[in-house]
Amino acid sequence: MKERTYLLLIVGAFLAAYYVPWGSPLIRQSGLEAFMMLQEYAREHVLTCLIPALFIAGAISVFVSQAAVLKYFGAEAKKILAYSVASVSGTILAVCSCTVLPLFAGIYMRGGGIGPATAFLYSGPAINVLAIVLTARILGWKLGLARALGAVGFAFIVGLAMHFIYLKEEKARVAGTLYLPEEEAKTRPLWNEVVYMATLVCILIFAAWGKPAQPVGFWMAVWSVKWYITIGFLVLLGLELGSWFRKEEMVNWGQASWGFAKQILPLLFGGVLVAGFLLGRPGHPALIPEHWIQSLVGGNSLWANLFASVSGALMYFATLTEVPILQGLIGSGMGQGPALALLLAGPALSLPSMLVIRSVIGTQKMLVYSGLVVVLSTLAGLIYGALVT
């Protein structure tokens, strides 16, 4: 299968080099936008968001017992506990649709059920407290409240829907776990691992802390000292590793993190290039003109909401960038319903994230998950648009 993939990549690259009309100014501009978007992503999100998330995924894989994952996120876990934890995880992790992928992969590959895992996958980027606060302050409290309620509700609905759609397959996975060998006895107290995981999460939270639109208040105060806080947690992490963990454990952690990186990064970077080539960055035209999008999402028709959901699902939104983008689109005539549809579908999905999700759970499950998000976002936009207009 790998040899076939390599062959397809080589043939695709040859056909692109041979047939793409790079002499066209539009094509050249689109190509430039693809690499500009990749550069923007690399500078703003890889070091501060994605790499910490990869290390957390590796830590989940190595240090979190499979029994614990199955207890809280497995197919047989208590539904209220599993979905409650998964659906509000975004209040802690201020991550984008791509940064949450290593964490999702770690939970699912460690034995987490498809339902709780996809609930976590949706909620991670969708229920970002800072983004919801900014939405309410910049776009209005009604839209902010609708986004918060919709995001929490969707995490439950999407997760439960995935669970019941693949219930037979989930039961087969559970049957397979009955014959797992027993975990090795722990060499350190549980609280050591809890503090260690909390330290990793804090590094991710503060390293990824975005600058607020208005330079006042708590969020700005934290942003102004976020690197001091991050360095403090890095020092704490070093002390924890030196005091509590054996050398071979740290080697296994690094190897597990590298395994996730090899799986995720090529697809992610490739997806960012494609998204940049087709859609460009905000304010920078690419192959698909921005005014086409703006003209298609006015009013509150089914088509406008569906188009907003699909566009949001394909576009890549870095954390917090969806708010200024929506501000510009609403100012250009975008309806309130399509605005909510895009807010609910956009941060949780992107073309790059779909490629990675496919590699973790397969093409069919990826399409079903993406379809659920698009359909629910469209319906929410229709209902909200009808209520506020």
ZATOR-187642 format. One record per residue (C-alpha): x, y, z; residue in three letters; residue number from 1. Coordinates in Angstrom, 1 decimal, decimal comma. Each point is the difference from the previous one (the first is absolute). Last residue first. Example, Ala and Ser with C-alpha at 12.3 -4.5 7.8 and 13.67 -1.06 7.14 Angstrom:
<rs>
(r (13,7 -1,1 7,1) 'SER' 2)
(r (-1,4 -3,4 0,7) 'ALA' 1)
</rs>
This chain:
<rs>
(r (-34,6 38,1 11,9) 'THR' 389)
(r (1,4 -1,4 3,2) 'VAL' 388)
(r (-2,1 -3,2 0,3) 'LEU' 387)
(r (0,1 -1,0 -3,7) 'ALA' 386)
(r (3,7 0,4 -0,2) 'GLY' 385)
(r (0,5 -2,1 3,1) 'TYR' 384)
(r (-2,1 -2,8 -1,4) 'ILE' 383)
(r (1,6 0,0 -3,4) 'LEU' 382)
(r (3,5 0,3 1,4) 'GLY' 381)
(r (-0,6 -2,9 2,5) 'ALA' 380)
(r (-1,3 -2,2 -2,9) 'LEU' 379)
(r (3,1 0,8 -2,1) 'THR' 378)
(r (2,4 -0,6 2,9) 'SER' 377)
(r (-1,7 -3,4 0,7) 'LEU' 376)
(r (0,3 -1,0 -3,6) 'VAL' 375)
(r (3,6 1,0 -0,4) 'VAL' 374)
(r (1,1 -1,6 3,3) 'VAL' 373)
(r (-1,8 -3,2 -0,8) 'LEU' 372)
(r (1,5 -0,1 -3,5) 'GLY' 371)
(r (3,5 0,4 1,4) 'SER' 370)
(r (-0,5 -2,9 2,4) 'TYR' 369)
(r (-1,5 -2,2 -2,7) 'VAL' 368)
(r (2,8 0,9 -2,4) 'LEU' 367)
(r (2,7 -0,7 2,5) 'MET' 366)
(r (-1,7 -3,3 1,0) 'LYS' 365)
(r (0,0 -1,1 -3,6) 'GLN' 364)
(r (3,5 1,0 -0,8) 'THR' 363)
(r (1,7 -1,7 2,9) 'GLY' 362)
(r (0,4 0,7 3,8) 'ILE' 361)
(r (3,6 1,3 0,3) 'VAL' 360)
(r (1,1 0,7 -3,6) 'SER' 359)
(r (-3,4 1,5 -0,8) 'ARG' 358)
(r (0,2 2,4 3,0) 'ILE' 357)
(r (3,4 1,2 -1,5) 'VAL' 356)
(r (-1,5 0,8 -3,3) 'LEU' 355)
(r (-3,1 1,6 1,6) 'MET' 354)
(r (2,3 2,2 2,1) 'SER' 353)
(r (1,7 1,5 -3,1) 'PRO' 352)
(r (-3,4 0,7 -1,6) 'LEU' 351)
(r (-1,2 1,7 3,1) 'SER' 350)
(r (-2,4 -0,8 2,8) 'LEU' 349)
(r (-0,9 1,1 3,6) 'ALA' 348)
(r (0,8 3,7 -0,5) 'PRO' 347)
(r (-2,1 0,2 -3,2) 'GLY' 346)
(r (-3,1 -2,0 0,7) 'ALA' 345)
(r (-1,5 1,8 3,0) 'LEU' 344)
(r (1,2 3,5 -1,0) 'LEU' 343)
(r (-1,0 -0,5 -3,6) 'LEU' 342)
(r (-3,5 -1,0 0,9) 'ALA' 341)
(r (-0,2 2,9 2,4) 'LEU' 340)
(r (0,9 2,5 -2,8) 'ALA' 339)
(r (-2,4 -1,8 -2,4) 'PRO' 338)
(r (-2,8 0,8 2,4) 'GLY' 337)
(r (1,0 3,6 0,6) 'GLN' 336)
(r (0,1 0,8 -3,7) 'GLY' 335)
(r (3,2 1,1 -1,8) 'MET' 334)
(r (-0,3 3,5 -1,5) 'GLY' 333)
(r (3,5 1,3 -0,4) 'SER' 332)
(r (0,2 1,1 3,7) 'GLY' 331)
(r (-1,0 -3,6 0,9) 'ILE' 330)
(r (2,9 -1,3 -2,0) 'LEU' 329)
(r (2,5 2,4 1,6) 'GLY' 328)
(r (-1,1 -0,8 3,5) 'GLN' 327)
(r (-0,1 -3,7 -0,9) 'LEU' 326)
(r (3,7 0,2 -0,9) 'ILE' 325)
(r (0,8 1,9 3,1) 'PRO' 324)
(r (-1,7 -2,7 2,2) 'VAL' 323)
(r (1,3 -3,0 -2,0) 'GLU' 322)
(r (3,6 0,9 0,8) 'THR' 321)
(r (-0,3 -0,9 3,7) 'LEU' 320)
(r (1,9 -3,3 -0,4) 'THR' 319)
(r (1,2 -0,5 -3,6) 'ALA' 318)
(r (-2,9 -0,6 -2,4) 'PHE' 317)
(r (0,6 -2,4 -2,9) 'TYR' 316)
(r (-2,7 0,0 -2,6) 'MET' 315)
(r (-1,7 -3,2 -1,1) 'LEU' 314)
(r (-2,6 -0,3 2,9) 'ALA' 313)
(r (-0,6 3,8 -0,1) 'GLY' 312)
(r (-0,8 -0,2 -3,7) 'SER' 311)
(r (-2,3 -2,9 0,5) 'VAL' 310)
(r (-1,8 1,7 2,9) 'SER' 309)
(r (-0,3 3,3 -1,8) 'ALA' 308)
(r (-1,3 -1,7 -3,2) 'PHE' 307)
(r (-2,6 -1,9 2,1) 'LEU' 306)
(r (-1,1 3,2 1,7) 'ASN' 305)
(r (-0,3 1,9 -3,3) 'ALA' 304)
(r (-1,7 -2,9 -1,7) 'TRP' 303)
(r (-2,6 -0,4 2,7) 'LEU' 302)
(r (-0,8 3,7 -0,2) 'SER' 301)
(r (0,8 2,5 2,7) 'ASN' 300)
(r (1,1 3,1 -1,8) 'GLY' 299)
(r (3,5 0,5 -1,5) 'GLY' 298)
(r (2,4 -3,0 -0,2) 'VAL' 297)
(r (0,5 -0,3 -3,8) 'LEU' 296)
(r (1,1 3,5 -0,8) 'SER' 295)
(r (2,7 0,0 2,7) 'GLN' 294)
(r (1,4 -3,3 -1,3) 'ILE' 293)
(r (0,2 1,2 -3,6) 'TRP' 292)
(r (1,5 3,3 1,3) 'HIS' 291)
(r (2,9 -2,0 1,4) 'GLU' 290)
(r (1,2 -1,2 -3,4) 'PRO' 289)
(r (0,7 -3,8 -0,2) 'ILE' 288)
(r (3,6 -0,4 -1,5) 'LEU' 287)
(r (1,6 2,3 2,5) 'ALA' 286)
(r (-0,8 3,5 1,3) 'PRO' 285)
(r (1,7 1,4 3,1) 'HIS' 284)
(r (-2,3 1,8 2,5) 'GLY' 283)
(r (-0,3 -3,1 2,2) 'PRO' 282)
(r (2,6 -2,6 -1,2) 'ARG' 281)
(r (-0,4 -1,9 -3,3) 'GLY' 280)
(r (-3,1 -2,1 -0,9) 'LEU' 279)
(r (1,2 -2,6 -2,6) 'LEU' 278)
(r (3,8 0,2 0,3) 'PHE' 277)
(r (-0,1 0,6 3,7) 'GLY' 276)
(r (-2,3 -2,9 0,7) 'ALA' 275)
(r (2,3 -2,3 -2,1) 'VAL' 274)
(r (3,1 1,2 1,7) 'LEU' 273)
(r (-1,6 -0,4 3,5) 'VAL' 272)
(r (-1,0 -3,6 -1,0) 'GLY' 271)
(r (3,5 -0,9 -0,9) 'GLY' 270)
(r (1,3 1,4 3,2) 'PHE' 269)
(r (-2,5 -2,0 2,0) 'LEU' 268)
(r (0,5 -3,2 -2,0) 'LEU' 267)
(r (3,8 0,1 0,5) 'PRO' 266)
(r (-0,4 1,0 3,7) 'LEU' 265)
(r (-2,4 -2,7 1,2) 'ILE' 264)
(r (1,5 -3,4 -0,4) 'GLN' 263)
(r (3,6 0,9 0,4) 'LYS' 262)
(r (-0,8 2,2 3,0) 'ALA' 261)
(r (-2,0 -2,7 1,7) 'PHE' 260)
(r (2,9 -2,4 -0,2) 'GLY' 259)
(r (2,4 2,8 1,2) 'TRP' 258)
(r (-2,2 0,4 3,1) 'SER' 257)
(r (0,2 -3,8 0,6) 'ALA' 256)
(r (3,8 0,0 -0,5) 'GLN' 255)
(r (0,4 2,9 2,4) 'GLY' 254)
(r (-2,1 -1,6 2,7) 'TRP' 253)
(r (1,8 -3,4 -0,5) 'ASN' 252)
(r (3,3 1,8 0,6) 'VAL' 251)
(r (-1,4 1,7 3,1) 'MET' 250)
(r (-1,1 -3,4 1,3) 'GLU' 249)
(r (3,4 -1,5 -0,7) 'GLU' 248)
(r (1,8 2,8 2,0) 'LYS' 247)
(r (-2,2 -0,6 3,1) 'ARG' 246)
(r (-2,5 2,5 1,1) 'PHE' 245)
(r (-0,8 1,7 3,4) 'TRP' 244)
(r (2,9 2,3 0,9) 'SER' 243)
(r (1,6 1,1 -3,3) 'GLY' 242)
(r (-3,3 0,0 -1,9) 'LEU' 241)
(r (-1,7 2,0 2,8) 'GLU' 240)
(r (2,8 2,5 0,2) 'LEU' 239)
(r (0,0 0,5 -3,8) 'GLY' 238)
(r (-3,8 0,5 0,0) 'LEU' 237)
(r (0,3 2,7 2,8) 'LEU' 236)
(r (2,6 1,8 -2,2) 'VAL' 235)
(r (-2,4 -0,2 -2,9) 'LEU' 234)
(r (-2,8 1,3 2,3) 'PHE' 233)
(r (2,0 3,0 0,9) 'GLY' 232)
(r (0,9 0,6 -3,6) 'ILE' 231)
(r (-3,7 0,0 -0,9) 'THR' 230)
(r (-0,8 2,5 2,8) 'ILE' 229)
(r (2,7 2,4 -1,1) 'TYR' 228)
(r (-1,1 -0,4 -3,6) 'TRP' 227)
(r (-3,6 0,8 0,9) 'LYS' 226)
(r (0,8 3,2 1,8) 'VAL' 225)
(r (-1,7 2,6 -2,3) 'SER' 224)
(r (-2,6 -2,6 -1,1) 'TRP' 223)
(r (-1,1 -0,5 3,6) 'VAL' 222)
(r (-0,7 3,7 0,5) 'ALA' 221)
(r (-1,7 0,2 -3,4) 'MET' 220)
(r (-2,4 -2,8 0,9) 'TRP' 219)
(r (-0,7 1,5 3,4) 'PHE' 218)
(r (-1,1 3,4 -1,2) 'GLY' 217)
(r (1,1 2,5 -2,7) 'VAL' 216)
(r (1,8 -0,1 -3,3) 'PRO' 215)
(r (-3,1 -0,5 -2,2) 'GLN' 214)
(r (0,4 -2,6 -2,7) 'ALA' 213)
(r (1,5 -2,5 2,4) 'PRO' 212)
(r (3,4 -1,4 -0,6) 'LYS' 211)
(r (-0,1 -3,8 -0,2) 'GLY' 210)
(r (1,1 -2,5 2,7) 'TRP' 209)
(r (1,6 -2,9 -1,9) 'ALA' 208)
(r (3,1 -0,2 2,2) 'ALA' 207)
(r (-2,3 0,5 3,1) 'PHE' 206)
(r (-2,4 -2,9 -0,8) 'ILE' 205)
(r (2,6 -2,4 -1,4) 'LEU' 204)
(r (2,4 0,4 2,9) 'ILE' 203)
(r (-3,0 -0,3 2,4) 'CYS' 202)
(r (-1,0 -3,3 -1,7) 'VAL' 201)
(r (3,5 -1,4 0,4) 'LEU' 200)
(r (0,1 1,0 3,7) 'THR' 199)
(r (-3,4 -1,6 0,6) 'ALA' 198)
(r (1,3 -3,2 -1,5) 'MET' 197)
(r (3,0 0,0 2,4) 'TYR' 196)
(r (-2,1 0,9 3,0) 'VAL' 195)
(r (-2,4 -2,9 -0,8) 'VAL' 194)
(r (3,0 -2,3 -0,6) 'GLU' 193)
(r (1,5 0,8 3,4) 'ASN' 192)
(r (-3,4 -0,2 1,7) 'TRP' 191)
(r (-0,3 -3,6 -1,1) 'LEU' 190)
(r (3,0 -1,0 2,2) 'PRO' 189)
(r (3,1 -1,5 -1,7) 'ARG' 188)
(r (1,2 -3,3 -1,4) 'THR' 187)
(r (-3,5 -1,1 -1,1) 'LYS' 186)
(r (-0,5 -3,8 -0,5) 'ALA' 185)
(r (0,1 -1,1 -3,6) 'GLU' 184)
(r (-3,4 0,0 -1,7) 'GLU' 183)
(r (-1,8 -3,4 -0,3) 'GLU' 182)
(r (0,0 -1,5 -3,5) 'PRO' 181)
(r (-3,0 0,9 -2,2) 'LEU' 180)
(r (-2,5 -2,8 -0,5) 'TYR' 179)
(r (-3,1 2,0 0,9) 'LEU' 178)
(r (1,1 2,8 -2,3) 'THR' 177)
(r (-1,0 -1,9 -3,1) 'GLY' 176)
(r (-3,6 -0,3 1,2) 'ALA' 175)
(r (-0,1 3,8 0,5) 'VAL' 174)
(r (1,2 0,5 -3,6) 'ARG' 173)
(r (-2,7 -2,4 -1,3) 'ALA' 172)
(r (-2,6 2,0 2,0) 'LYS' 171)
(r (1,2 3,2 -1,6) 'GLU' 170)
(r (-0,5 -1,6 -3,5) 'GLU' 169)
(r (-3,6 -0,8 0,8) 'LYS' 168)
(r (-0,6 3,5 1,5) 'LEU' 167)
(r (1,5 1,8 -3,0) 'TYR' 166)
(r (-3,1 2,2 -0,8) 'ILE' 165)
(r (-0,9 0,0 3,8) 'PHE' 164)
(r (3,4 1,3 1,1) 'HIS' 163)
(r (0,3 2,5 -2,8) 'MET' 162)
(r (-3,4 1,4 0,8) 'ALA' 161)
(r (0,9 0,2 3,7) 'LEU' 160)
(r (3,2 1,9 -0,7) 'GLY' 159)
(r (-1,6 2,4 -2,5) 'VAL' 158)
(r (-2,9 0,7 2,3) 'ILE' 157)
(r (2,0 0,6 3,1) 'PHE' 156)
(r (2,7 2,2 -1,7) 'ALA' 155)
(r (-2,8 1,7 -1,9) 'PHE' 154)
(r (-1,7 1,1 3,3) 'GLY' 153)
(r (3,2 1,5 1,4) 'VAL' 152)
(r (0,7 1,9 -3,3) 'ALA' 151)
(r (-3,6 1,1 -0,5) 'GLY' 150)
(r (-0,4 1,5 3,4) 'LEU' 149)
(r (3,3 1,9 -0,2) 'ALA' 148)
(r (-0,6 1,2 -3,6) 'ARG' 147)
(r (-3,6 1,1 0,8) 'ALA' 146)
(r (1,3 2,0 3,0) 'LEU' 145)
(r (2,6 1,7 -2,1) 'GLY' 144)
(r (-2,4 0,8 -2,8) 'LEU' 143)
(r (-2,5 1,5 2,5) 'LYS' 142)
(r (2,8 1,9 1,8) 'TRP' 141)
(r (1,0 1,9 -3,1) 'GLY' 140)
(r (2,7 -0,4 -2,7) 'LEU' 139)
(r (2,9 1,7 1,8) 'ILE' 138)
(r (-0,7 -0,6 3,7) 'ARG' 137)
(r (-1,9 -3,3 -0,3) 'ALA' 136)
(r (2,4 -1,5 -2,6) 'THR' 135)
(r (2,9 1,1 2,2) 'LEU' 134)
(r (-1,4 -1,8 3,0) 'VAL' 133)
(r (-0,6 -3,1 -2,2) 'ILE' 132)
(r (3,5 0,1 -1,3) 'ALA' 131)
(r (1,5 0,4 3,5) 'LEU' 130)
(r (-2,1 -2,9 1,3) 'VAL' 129)
(r (1,0 -2,4 -2,8) 'ASN' 128)
(r (-2,9 -2,4 -0,4) 'ILE' 127)
(r (0,4 -0,8 -3,7) 'ALA' 126)
(r (3,8 -0,9 -0,1) 'PRO' 125)
(r (-0,1 -2,9 2,5) 'GLY' 124)
(r (-3,8 -0,6 -0,1) 'SER' 123)
(r (0,0 -1,7 -3,4) 'TYR' 122)
(r (2,9 -2,5 0,6) 'LEU' 121)
(r (-1,2 -0,6 3,6) 'PHE' 120)
(r (-3,4 -1,0 -1,3) 'ALA' 119)
(r (1,8 -2,0 -2,6) 'THR' 118)
(r (1,9 -1,9 2,6) 'ALA' 117)
(r (-3,1 -0,5 2,3) 'PRO' 116)
(r (-1,9 -1,6 -2,9) 'GLY' 115)
(r (2,8 -2,0 -1,7) 'ILE' 114)
(r (0,8 -1,6 3,3) 'GLY' 113)
(r (3,4 0,5 1,6) 'GLY' 112)
(r (2,4 -2,9 -0,4) 'GLY' 111)
(r (3,5 1,5 0,0) 'ARG' 110)
(r (-0,3 0,7 -3,7) 'MET' 109)
(r (-3,1 2,1 0,6) 'TYR' 108)
(r (1,5 2,1 2,9) 'ILE' 107)
(r (3,4 0,6 -1,7) 'GLY' 106)
(r (-1,6 0,8 -3,4) 'ALA' 105)
(r (-2,2 2,6 1,6) 'PHE' 104)
(r (2,9 1,6 1,8) 'LEU' 103)
(r (2,0 0,0 -3,2) 'PRO' 102)
(r (-2,9 1,6 -1,9) 'LEU' 101)
(r (-0,8 2,8 2,5) 'VAL' 100)
(r (2,7 2,2 -1,6) 'THR' 99)
(r (-1,6 -0,2 -3,4) 'CYS' 98)
(r (-3,5 1,2 0,9) 'SER' 97)
(r (1,4 2,8 2,1) 'CYS' 96)
(r (0,9 -0,1 3,7) 'VAL' 95)
(r (-1,0 2,0 3,1) 'ALA' 94)
(r (-0,1 -3,1 2,2) 'LEU' 93)
(r (-1,7 0,4 3,3) 'ILE' 92)
(r (-3,5 1,1 -1,1) 'THR' 91)
(r (0,4 -2,2 -3,0) 'GLY' 90)
(r (-0,2 -3,1 2,2) 'SER' 89)
(r (-3,7 0,7 0,7) 'VAL' 88)
(r (-1,4 -2,7 -2,3) 'SER' 87)
(r (2,5 -2,7 0,8) 'ALA' 86)
(r (-0,5 0,2 3,8) 'VAL' 85)
(r (-3,8 0,0 -0,3) 'SER' 84)
(r (0,1 -2,6 -2,7) 'TYR' 83)
(r (1,9 -2,5 2,1) 'ALA' 82)
(r (-1,7 0,7 3,3) 'LEU' 81)
(r (-3,5 -0,1 -1,3) 'ILE' 80)
(r (0,7 -3,0 -2,2) 'LYS' 79)
(r (1,5 -2,3 2,6) 'LYS' 78)
(r (2,8 -1,7 -1,8) 'ALA' 77)
(r (-0,7 -3,1 -2,2) 'GLU' 76)
(r (1,2 1,6 -3,2) 'ALA' 75)
(r (3,1 1,3 1,8) 'GLY' 74)
(r (0,6 3,6 1,1) 'PHE' 73)
(r (0,1 -0,1 3,8) 'TYR' 72)
(r (0,6 -3,7 0,8) 'LYS' 71)
(r (1,6 -0,9 -3,3) 'LEU' 70)
(r (2,5 2,8 0,3) 'VAL' 69)
(r (0,8 -1,0 3,6) 'ALA' 68)
(r (0,4 -3,7 -1,0) 'ALA' 67)
(r (2,3 1,0 -2,9) 'GLN' 66)
(r (2,3 1,6 2,6) 'SER' 65)
(r (1,1 3,5 -0,6) 'VAL' 64)
(r (3,8 0,2 -0,1) 'PHE' 63)
(r (1,1 -1,1 -3,5) 'VAL' 62)
(r (-2,9 0,9 -2,4) 'SER' 61)
(r (-1,3 2,9 2,1) 'ILE' 60)
(r (3,6 1,4 0,2) 'ALA' 59)
(r (0,4 -0,3 -3,7) 'GLY' 58)
(r (-3,2 1,9 -0,5) 'ALA' 57)
(r (1,2 2,7 2,4) 'ILE' 56)
(r (3,3 0,2 -1,9) 'PHE' 55)
(r (-1,9 0,5 -3,3) 'LEU' 54)
(r (-2,2 2,7 1,6) 'ALA' 53)
(r (3,1 1,9 1,2) 'PRO' 52)
(r (1,3 -0,2 -3,6) 'ILE' 51)
(r (-3,3 1,1 -1,5) 'LEU' 50)
(r (-0,7 3,1 2,0) 'CYS' 49)
(r (2,9 2,3 0,7) 'THR' 48)
(r (2,6 -1,4 -2,4) 'LEU' 47)
(r (-2,4 -0,8 -2,9) 'VAL' 46)
(r (-2,5 2,8 0,5) 'HIS' 45)
(r (1,2 3,5 -0,9) 'GLU' 44)
(r (3,1 -0,5 -2,1) 'ARG' 43)
(r (-0,9 -3,3 -1,7) 'ALA' 42)
(r (-3,6 1,1 -0,7) 'TYR' 41)
(r (1,0 3,3 -1,5) 'GLU' 40)
(r (2,7 -1,7 -2,1) 'GLN' 39)
(r (-2,6 -2,5 -1,3) 'LEU' 38)
(r (-2,4 2,8 -0,7) 'MET' 37)
(r (2,7 1,8 -1,9) 'MET' 36)
(r (0,8 -3,2 -1,9) 'PHE' 35)
(r (-3,6 -0,5 -1,2) 'ALA' 34)
(r (-0,4 3,8 -0,6) 'GLU' 33)
(r (3,0 -0,1 -2,4) 'LEU' 32)
(r (-1,5 -2,8 -1,9) 'GLY' 31)
(r (-3,3 1,9 -0,3) 'SER' 30)
(r (1,8 3,1 -1,2) 'GLN' 29)
(r (1,8 -2,1 -2,6) 'ARG' 28)
(r (-3,3 -1,6 -1,1) 'ILE' 27)
(r (-1,7 3,4 -0,3) 'LEU' 26)
(r (3,0 1,5 -1,9) 'PRO' 25)
(r (-0,3 -2,8 -2,6) 'SER' 24)
(r (3,5 -1,3 -1,1) 'GLY' 23)
(r (-0,2 -2,7 2,6) 'TRP' 22)
(r (-2,6 -1,8 -2,2) 'PRO' 21)
(r (0,0 -3,4 1,9) 'VAL' 20)
(r (0,7 -2,7 -2,6) 'TYR' 19)
(r (3,5 -1,3 0,2) 'TYR' 18)
(r (1,0 0,9 3,6) 'ALA' 17)
(r (-3,4 -1,1 1,3) 'ALA' 16)
(r (0,1 -3,2 -2,0) 'LEU' 15)
(r (3,5 -0,8 1,3) 'PHE' 14)
(r (-1,0 0,7 3,6) 'ALA' 13)
(r (-3,0 -2,2 -0,3) 'GLY' 12)
(r (2,0 -2,8 -1,6) 'VAL' 11)
(r (2,6 0,1 2,9) 'ILE' 10)
(r (-2,7 0,2 2,6) 'LEU' 9)
(r (-1,9 -2,9 -1,6) 'LEU' 8)
(r (3,2 -2,1 -0,1) 'LEU' 7)
(r (0,8 0,7 3,7) 'TYR' 6)
(r (-3,6 -1,0 1,0) 'THR' 5)
(r (0,3 -3,2 -2,0) 'ARG' 4)
(r (3,3 -0,8 1,7) 'GLU' 3)
(r (-1,6 0,7 3,4) 'LYS' 2)
(r (-2,9 -2,4 -0,8) 'MET' 1)
</rs>
